[in-house]
Amino acid sequence: WRKCLHPSKERFGRWTVEEDKRLKIAVTLFGPGAWKKICGFIPGRTQVQCRE
């Protein structure tokens, strides 16, 4: 339902340098496997995008 209500909030395509840095920090903070928390740290990216 999120995609229907806020289609512009989800980002597609290549990750920016800033997003990549935030992903590395989030994995360090929350641990690998805490994808719900990790994706909350990176606005516009889904759990699947963070995991892959």
N, CA, C, O and CB atoms as a CASP TS submission, in Angstrom:
PFRMAT TS
TARGET T0000
AUTHOR 0000-0000-0000
METHOD Language model
MODEL 1
PARENT N/A
ATOM      1  N   TRP     1       0.810  -1.199   0.000  1.00  0.00           N
ATOM      2  CA  TRP     1       0.000   0.000   0.000  1.00  0.00           C
ATOM      3  C   TRP     1       0.849   1.257   0.000  1.00  0.00           C
ATOM      4  O   TRP     1       0.417   2.299  -0.492  1.00  0.00           O
ATOM      5  CB  TRP     1      -0.919   0.001   1.186  1.00  0.00           C
ATOM      6  N   ARG     2       2.052   1.167   0.547  1.00  0.00           N
ATOM      7  CA  ARG     2       2.924   2.345   0.571  1.00  0.00           C
ATOM      8  C   ARG     2       3.234   2.848  -0.834  1.00  0.00           C
ATOM      9  O   ARG     2       3.276   4.053  -1.081  1.00  0.00           O
ATOM     10  CB  ARG     2       4.225   2.024   1.302  1.00  0.00           C
ATOM     11  N   LYS     3       3.448   1.916  -1.743  1.00  0.00           N
ATOM     12  CA  LYS     3       3.783   2.312  -3.106  1.00  0.00           C
ATOM     13  C   LYS     3       2.626   3.055  -3.760  1.00  0.00           C
ATOM     14  O   LYS     3       2.839   3.950  -4.579  1.00  0.00           O
ATOM     15  CB  LYS     3       4.160   1.088  -3.939  1.00  0.00           C
ATOM     16  N   CYS     4       1.405   2.683  -3.399  1.00  0.00           N
ATOM     17  CA  CYS     4       0.233   3.351  -3.963  1.00  0.00           C
ATOM     18  C   CYS     4       0.052   4.745  -3.383  1.00  0.00           C
ATOM     19  O   CYS     4      -0.294   5.681  -4.104  1.00  0.00           O
ATOM     20  CB  CYS     4      -1.020   2.521  -3.715  1.00  0.00           C
ATOM     21  N   LEU     5       0.283   4.887  -2.084  1.00  0.00           N
ATOM     22  CA  LEU     5       0.075   6.174  -1.433  1.00  0.00           C
ATOM     23  C   LEU     5       1.229   7.144  -1.648  1.00  0.00           C
ATOM     24  O   LEU     5       1.019   8.346  -1.803  1.00  0.00           O
ATOM     25  CB  LEU     5      -0.139   5.970   0.036  1.00  0.00           C
ATOM     26  N   HIS     6       2.433   6.621  -1.656  1.00  0.00           N
ATOM     27  CA  HIS     6       3.621   7.466  -1.771  1.00  0.00           C
ATOM     28  C   HIS     6       4.602   6.896  -2.803  1.00  0.00           C
ATOM     29  O   HIS     6       5.699   6.476  -2.437  1.00  0.00           O
ATOM     30  CB  HIS     6       4.314   7.606  -0.401  1.00  0.00           C
ATOM     31  N   PRO     7       4.228   6.876  -4.067  1.00  0.00           N
ATOM     32  CA  PRO     7       5.107   6.257  -5.056  1.00  0.00           C
ATOM     33  C   PRO     7       6.448   6.963  -5.207  1.00  0.00           C
ATOM     34  O   PRO     7       7.428   6.323  -5.589  1.00  0.00           O
ATOM     35  CB  PRO     7       4.419   6.219  -6.381  1.00  0.00           C
ATOM     36  N   SER     8       6.524   8.244  -4.923  1.00  0.00           N
ATOM     37  CA  SER     8       7.777   8.971  -5.112  1.00  0.00           C
ATOM     38  C   SER     8       8.737   8.788  -3.942  1.00  0.00           C
ATOM     39  O   SER     8       9.898   9.183  -4.040  1.00  0.00           O
ATOM     40  CB  SER     8       7.495  10.444  -5.311  1.00  0.00           C
ATOM     41  N   LYS     9       8.284   8.203  -2.847  1.00  0.00           N
ATOM     42  CA  LYS     9       9.131   8.037  -1.671  1.00  0.00           C
ATOM     43  C   LYS     9      10.112   6.886  -1.835  1.00  0.00           C
ATOM     44  O   LYS     9      11.167   6.887  -1.201  1.00  0.00           O
ATOM     45  CB  LYS     9       8.277   7.811  -0.439  1.00  0.00           C
ATOM     46  N   GLU    10       9.793   5.910  -2.667  1.00  0.00           N
ATOM     47  CA  GLU    10      10.681   4.775  -2.871  1.00  0.00           C
ATOM     48  C   GLU    10      11.653   5.088  -3.999  1.00  0.00           C
ATOM     49  O   GLU    10      11.252   5.502  -5.087  1.00  0.00           O
ATOM     50  CB  GLU    10       9.876   3.492  -3.183  1.00  0.00           C
ATOM     51  N   ARG    11      12.926   4.887  -3.724  1.00  0.00           N
ATOM     52  CA  ARG    11      13.952   5.175  -4.720  1.00  0.00           C
ATOM     53  C   ARG    11      14.290   3.921  -5.508  1.00  0.00           C
ATOM     54  O   ARG    11      14.221   2.805  -4.993  1.00  0.00           O
ATOM     55  CB  ARG    11      15.213   5.741  -4.052  1.00  0.00           C
ATOM     56  N   PHE    12      14.655   4.122  -6.757  1.00  0.00           N
ATOM     57  CA  PHE    12      15.053   3.032  -7.629  1.00  0.00           C
ATOM     58  C   PHE    12      16.422   3.344  -8.207  1.00  0.00           C
ATOM     59  O   PHE    12      16.886   4.484  -8.162  1.00  0.00           O
ATOM     60  CB  PHE    12      14.013   2.805  -8.752  1.00  0.00           C
ATOM     61  N   GLY    13      17.054   2.329  -8.746  1.00  0.00           N
ATOM     62  CA  GLY    13      18.323   2.542  -9.429  1.00  0.00           C
ATOM     63  C   GLY    13      19.525   2.489  -8.508  1.00  0.00           C
ATOM     64  O   GLY    13      19.470   1.974  -7.391  1.00  0.00           O
ATOM     65  N   ARG    14      20.606   3.038  -9.019  1.00  0.00           N
ATOM     66  CA  ARG    14      21.881   2.986  -8.306  1.00  0.00           C
ATOM     67  C   ARG    14      21.816   3.745  -6.994  1.00  0.00           C
ATOM     68  O   ARG    14      21.101   4.738  -6.856  1.00  0.00           O
ATOM     69  CB  ARG    14      22.997   3.549  -9.173  1.00  0.00           C
ATOM     70  N   TRP    15      22.574   3.254  -6.046  1.00  0.00           N
ATOM     71  CA  TRP    15      22.662   3.896  -4.739  1.00  0.00           C
ATOM     72  C   TRP    15      23.654   5.044  -4.807  1.00  0.00           C
ATOM     73  O   TRP    15      24.662   4.971  -5.509  1.00  0.00           O
ATOM     74  CB  TRP    15      23.077   2.881  -3.648  1.00  0.00           C
ATOM     75  N   THR    16      23.358   6.097  -4.074  1.00  0.00           N
ATOM     76  CA  THR    16      24.291   7.215  -3.992  1.00  0.00           C
ATOM     77  C   THR    16      25.400   6.850  -3.008  1.00  0.00           C
ATOM     78  O   THR    16      25.271   5.893  -2.244  1.00  0.00           O
ATOM     79  CB  THR    16      23.563   8.529  -3.556  1.00  0.00           C
ATOM     80  N   VAL    17      26.470   7.605  -3.032  1.00  0.00           N
ATOM     81  CA  VAL    17      27.576   7.393  -2.097  1.00  0.00           C
ATOM     82  C   VAL    17      27.075   7.567  -0.662  1.00  0.00           C
ATOM     83  O   VAL    17      27.451   6.804   0.228  1.00  0.00           O
ATOM     84  CB  VAL    17      28.749   8.376  -2.391  1.00  0.00           C
ATOM     85  N   GLU    18      26.231   8.565  -0.442  1.00  0.00           N
ATOM     86  CA  GLU    18      25.677   8.820   0.891  1.00  0.00           C
ATOM     87  C   GLU    18      24.822   7.647   1.378  1.00  0.00           C
ATOM     88  O   GLU    18      24.918   7.251   2.539  1.00  0.00           O
ATOM     89  CB  GLU    18      24.842  10.106   0.879  1.00  0.00           C
ATOM     90  N   GLU    19      23.985   7.092   0.495  1.00  0.00           N
ATOM     91  CA  GLU    19      23.156   5.946   0.874  1.00  0.00           C
ATOM     92  C   GLU    19      24.019   4.743   1.223  1.00  0.00           C
ATOM     93  O   GLU    19      23.727   4.019   2.175  1.00  0.00           O
ATOM     94  CB  GLU    19      22.185   5.586  -0.258  1.00  0.00           C
ATOM     95  N   ASP    20      25.076   4.529   0.458  1.00  0.00           N
ATOM     96  CA  ASP    20      25.986   3.415   0.711  1.00  0.00           C
ATOM     97  C   ASP    20      26.654   3.563   2.080  1.00  0.00           C
ATOM     98  O   ASP    20      26.783   2.589   2.822  1.00  0.00           O
ATOM     99  CB  ASP    20      27.051   3.329  -0.398  1.00  0.00           C
ATOM    100  N   LYS    21      27.074   4.775   2.405  1.00  0.00           N
ATOM    101  CA  LYS    21      27.682   5.032   3.715  1.00  0.00           C
ATOM    102  C   LYS    21      26.676   4.770   4.828  1.00  0.00           C
ATOM    103  O   LYS    21      27.008   4.147   5.836  1.00  0.00           O
ATOM    104  CB  LYS    21      28.204   6.481   3.800  1.00  0.00           C
ATOM    105  N   ARG    22      25.442   5.248   4.643  1.00  0.00           N
ATOM    106  CA  ARG    22      24.404   5.052   5.661  1.00  0.00           C
ATOM    107  C   ARG    22      24.090   3.567   5.847  1.00  0.00           C
ATOM    108  O   ARG    22      23.835   3.124   6.966  1.00  0.00           O
ATOM    109  CB  ARG    22      23.125   5.818   5.276  1.00  0.00           C
ATOM    110  N   LEU    23      24.107   2.801   4.763  1.00  0.00           N
ATOM    111  CA  LEU    23      23.866   1.362   4.854  1.00  0.00           C
ATOM    112  C   LEU    23      24.947   0.695   5.700  1.00  0.00           C
ATOM    113  O   LEU    23      24.642  -0.112   6.579  1.00  0.00           O
ATOM    114  CB  LEU    23      23.819   0.729   3.447  1.00  0.00           C
ATOM    115  N   LYS    24      26.193   1.027   5.439  1.00  0.00           N
ATOM    116  CA  LYS    24      27.301   0.436   6.201  1.00  0.00           C
ATOM    117  C   LYS    24      27.205   0.795   7.683  1.00  0.00           C
ATOM    118  O   LYS    24      27.441  -0.050   8.547  1.00  0.00           O
ATOM    119  CB  LYS    24      28.652   0.905   5.635  1.00  0.00           C
ATOM    120  N   ILE    25      26.863   2.035   7.970  1.00  0.00           N
ATOM    121  CA  ILE    25      26.714   2.471   9.364  1.00  0.00           C
ATOM    122  C   ILE    25      25.556   1.724  10.025  1.00  0.00           C
ATOM    123  O   ILE    25      25.682   1.262  11.159  1.00  0.00           O
ATOM    124  CB  ILE    25      26.481   4.004   9.439  1.00  0.00           C
ATOM    125  N   ALA    26      24.433   1.606   9.320  1.00  0.00           N
ATOM    126  CA  ALA    26      23.252   0.944   9.879  1.00  0.00           C
ATOM    127  C   ALA    26      23.517  -0.529  10.168  1.00  0.00           C
ATOM    128  O   ALA    26      23.080  -1.044  11.198  1.00  0.00           O
ATOM    129  CB  ALA    26      22.069   1.080   8.924  1.00  0.00           C
ATOM    130  N   VAL    27      24.225  -1.210   9.278  1.00  0.00           N
ATOM    131  CA  VAL    27      24.549  -2.623   9.508  1.00  0.00           C
ATOM    132  C   VAL    27      25.459  -2.751  10.725  1.00  0.00           C
ATOM    133  O   VAL    27      25.315  -3.687  11.513  1.00  0.00           O
ATOM    134  CB  VAL    27      25.226  -3.249   8.254  1.00  0.00           C
ATOM    135  N   THR    28      26.390  -1.823  10.882  1.00  0.00           N
ATOM    136  CA  THR    28      27.269  -1.834  12.049  1.00  0.00           C
ATOM    137  C   THR    28      26.471  -1.599  13.333  1.00  0.00           C
ATOM    138  O   THR    28      26.705  -2.267  14.340  1.00  0.00           O
ATOM    139  CB  THR    28      28.369  -0.766  11.904  1.00  0.00           C
ATOM    140  N   LEU    29      25.536  -0.659  13.298  1.00  0.00           N
ATOM    141  CA  LEU    29      24.740  -0.330  14.484  1.00  0.00           C
ATOM    142  C   LEU    29      23.743  -1.425  14.861  1.00  0.00           C
ATOM    143  O   LEU    29      23.645  -1.807  16.028  1.00  0.00           O
ATOM    144  CB  LEU    29      23.997   0.963  14.255  1.00  0.00           C
ATOM    145  N   PHE    30      23.007  -1.926  13.873  1.00  0.00           N
ATOM    146  CA  PHE    30      21.898  -2.834  14.140  1.00  0.00           C
ATOM    147  C   PHE    30      22.232  -4.305  13.920  1.00  0.00           C
ATOM    148  O   PHE    30      21.495  -5.181  14.372  1.00  0.00           O
ATOM    149  CB  PHE    30      20.741  -2.463  13.283  1.00  0.00           C
ATOM    150  N   GLY    31      23.328  -4.583  13.235  1.00  0.00           N
ATOM    151  CA  GLY    31      23.719  -5.951  12.943  1.00  0.00           C
ATOM    152  C   GLY    31      23.092  -6.457  11.658  1.00  0.00           C
ATOM    153  O   GLY    31      22.008  -6.021  11.271  1.00  0.00           O
ATOM    154  N   PRO    32      23.783  -7.386  10.996  1.00  0.00           N
ATOM    155  CA  PRO    32      23.239  -7.943   9.762  1.00  0.00           C
ATOM    156  C   PRO    32      21.980  -8.749  10.067  1.00  0.00           C
ATOM    157  O   PRO    32      21.951  -9.541  11.010  1.00  0.00           O
ATOM    158  CB  PRO    32      24.289  -8.827   9.048  1.00  0.00           C
ATOM    159  N   GLY    33      20.965  -8.545   9.279  1.00  0.00           N
ATOM    160  CA  GLY    33      19.712  -9.262   9.475  1.00  0.00           C
ATOM    161  C   GLY    33      18.601  -8.413  10.067  1.00  0.00           C
ATOM    162  O   GLY    33      17.440  -8.821  10.039  1.00  0.00           O
ATOM    163  N   ALA    34      18.924  -7.256  10.595  1.00  0.00           N
ATOM    164  CA  ALA    34      17.903  -6.362  11.167  1.00  0.00           C
ATOM    165  C   ALA    34      17.434  -5.397  10.084  1.00  0.00           C
ATOM    166  O   ALA    34      17.543  -4.180  10.232  1.00  0.00           O
ATOM    167  CB  ALA    34      18.462  -5.575  12.408  1.00  0.00           C
ATOM    168  N   TRP    35      16.915  -5.952   9.001  1.00  0.00           N
ATOM    169  CA  TRP    35      16.646  -5.153   7.800  1.00  0.00           C
ATOM    170  C   TRP    35      15.557  -4.119   7.990  1.00  0.00           C
ATOM    171  O   TRP    35      15.593  -3.071   7.345  1.00  0.00           O
ATOM    172  CB  TRP    35      16.270  -6.050   6.670  1.00  0.00           C
ATOM    173  N   LYS    36      14.596  -4.377   8.850  1.00  0.00           N
ATOM    174  CA  LYS    36      13.541  -3.389   9.090  1.00  0.00           C
ATOM    175  C   LYS    36      14.139  -2.130   9.716  1.00  0.00           C
ATOM    176  O   LYS    36      13.811  -1.015   9.312  1.00  0.00           O
ATOM    177  CB  LYS    36      12.434  -3.978  10.006  1.00  0.00           C
ATOM    178  N   LYS    37      15.010  -2.312  10.696  1.00  0.00           N
ATOM    179  CA  LYS    37      15.671  -1.174  11.340  1.00  0.00           C
ATOM    180  C   LYS    37      16.636  -0.501  10.374  1.00  0.00           C
ATOM    181  O   LYS    37      16.712   0.726  10.308  1.00  0.00           O
ATOM    182  CB  LYS    37      16.418  -1.626  12.609  1.00  0.00           C
ATOM    183  N   ILE    38      17.371  -1.316   9.627  1.00  0.00           N
ATOM    184  CA  ILE    38      18.363  -0.781   8.690  1.00  0.00           C
ATOM    185  C   ILE    38      17.690   0.067   7.622  1.00  0.00           C
ATOM    186  O   ILE    38      18.150   1.172   7.334  1.00  0.00           O
ATOM    187  CB  ILE    38      19.161  -1.921   8.035  1.00  0.00           C
ATOM    188  N   CYS    39      16.612  -0.428   7.032  1.00  0.00           N
ATOM    189  CA  CYS    39      15.964   0.344   5.964  1.00  0.00           C
ATOM    190  C   CYS    39      15.315   1.610   6.513  1.00  0.00           C
ATOM    191  O   CYS    39      15.139   2.577   5.772  1.00  0.00           O
ATOM    192  CB  CYS    39      14.912  -0.512   5.246  1.00  0.00           C
ATOM    193  N   GLY    40      14.958   1.624   7.789  1.00  0.00           N
ATOM    194  CA  GLY    40      14.439   2.838   8.407  1.00  0.00           C
ATOM    195  C   GLY    40      15.496   3.920   8.529  1.00  0.00           C
ATOM    196  O   GLY    40      15.174   5.103   8.639  1.00  0.00           O
ATOM    197  N   PHE    41      16.750   3.517   8.512  1.00  0.00           N
ATOM    198  CA  PHE    41      17.889   4.425   8.609  1.00  0.00           C
ATOM    199  C   PHE    41      18.227   5.039   7.247  1.00  0.00           C
ATOM    200  O   PHE    41      18.958   6.026   7.165  1.00  0.00           O
ATOM    201  CB  PHE    41      19.109   3.685   9.172  1.00  0.00           C
ATOM    202  N   ILE    42      17.680   4.437   6.174  1.00  0.00           N
ATOM    203  CA  ILE    42      17.967   4.893   4.813  1.00  0.00           C
ATOM    204  C   ILE    42      16.646   5.254   4.133  1.00  0.00           C
ATOM    205  O   ILE    42      16.002   4.384   3.547  1.00  0.00           O
ATOM    206  CB  ILE    42      18.739   3.794   3.995  1.00  0.00           C
ATOM    207  N   PRO    43      16.234   6.515   4.203  1.00  0.00           N
ATOM    208  CA  PRO    43      14.945   6.927   3.638  1.00  0.00           C
ATOM    209  C   PRO    43      14.826   6.601   2.149  1.00  0.00           C
ATOM    210  O   PRO    43      15.748   6.849   1.371  1.00  0.00           O
ATOM    211  CB  PRO    43      14.742   8.417   3.849  1.00  0.00           C
ATOM    212  N   GLY    44      13.685   6.046   1.771  1.00  0.00           N
ATOM    213  CA  GLY    44      13.414   5.776   0.368  1.00  0.00           C
ATOM    214  C   GLY    44      13.849   4.411  -0.116  1.00  0.00           C
ATOM    215  O   GLY    44      13.565   4.046  -1.257  1.00  0.00           O
ATOM    216  N   ARG    45      14.532   3.644   0.723  1.00  0.00           N
ATOM    217  CA  ARG    45      14.968   2.301   0.329  1.00  0.00           C
ATOM    218  C   ARG    45      14.189   1.258   1.113  1.00  0.00           C
ATOM    219  O   ARG    45      13.923   1.429   2.303  1.00  0.00           O
ATOM    220  CB  ARG    45      16.490   2.123   0.555  1.00  0.00           C
ATOM    221  N   THR    46      13.826   0.176   0.433  1.00  0.00           N
ATOM    222  CA  THR    46      13.053  -0.888   1.066  1.00  0.00           C
ATOM    223  C   THR    46      13.979  -1.891   1.743  1.00  0.00           C
ATOM    224  O   THR    46      15.198  -1.848   1.574  1.00  0.00           O
ATOM    225  CB  THR    46      12.162  -1.597   0.034  1.00  0.00           C
ATOM    226  N   GLN    47      13.376  -2.795   2.513  1.00  0.00           N
ATOM    227  CA  GLN    47      14.154  -3.847   3.161  1.00  0.00           C
ATOM    228  C   GLN    47      14.860  -4.714   2.127  1.00  0.00           C
ATOM    229  O   GLN    47      16.016  -5.095   2.309  1.00  0.00           O
ATOM    230  CB  GLN    47      13.252  -4.711   4.050  1.00  0.00           C
ATOM    231  N   VAL    48      14.167  -5.020   1.054  1.00  0.00           N
ATOM    232  CA  VAL    48      14.750  -5.860  -0.002  1.00  0.00           C
ATOM    233  C   VAL    48      15.945  -5.158  -0.639  1.00  0.00           C
ATOM    234  O   VAL    48      16.976  -5.787  -0.877  1.00  0.00           O
ATOM    235  CB  VAL    48      13.691  -6.198  -1.080  1.00  0.00           C
ATOM    236  N   GLN    49      15.818  -3.868  -0.917  1.00  0.00           N
ATOM    237  CA  GLN    49      16.924  -3.124  -1.515  1.00  0.00           C
ATOM    238  C   GLN    49      18.125  -3.089  -0.574  1.00  0.00           C
ATOM    239  O   GLN    49      19.266  -3.202  -1.021  1.00  0.00           O
ATOM    240  CB  GLN    49      16.484  -1.697  -1.865  1.00  0.00           C
ATOM    241  N   CYS    50      17.877  -2.935   0.706  1.00  0.00           N
ATOM    242  CA  CYS    50      18.973  -2.897   1.675  1.00  0.00           C
ATOM    243  C   CYS    50      19.645  -4.259   1.793  1.00  0.00           C
ATOM    244  O   CYS    50      20.867  -4.348   1.905  1.00  0.00           O
ATOM    245  CB  CYS    50      18.461  -2.443   3.046  1.00  0.00           C
ATOM    246  N   ARG    51      18.848  -5.309   1.770  1.00  0.00           N
ATOM    247  CA  ARG    51      19.377  -6.662   1.921  1.00  0.00           C
ATOM    248  C   ARG    51      20.206  -7.083   0.717  1.00  0.00           C
ATOM    249  O   ARG    51      21.228  -7.753   0.871  1.00  0.00           O
ATOM    250  CB  ARG    51      18.242  -7.648   2.135  1.00  0.00           C
ATOM    251  N   GLU    52      19.780  -6.701  -0.469  1.00  0.00           N
ATOM    252  CA  GLU    52      20.473  -7.129  -1.681  1.00  0.00           C
ATOM    253  C   GLU    52      21.597  -6.187  -1.981  1.00  0.00           C
ATOM    254  O   GLU    52      22.309  -6.371  -2.968  1.00  0.00           O
ATOM    255  CB  GLU    52      19.518  -7.209  -2.866  1.00  0.00           C
TER
END
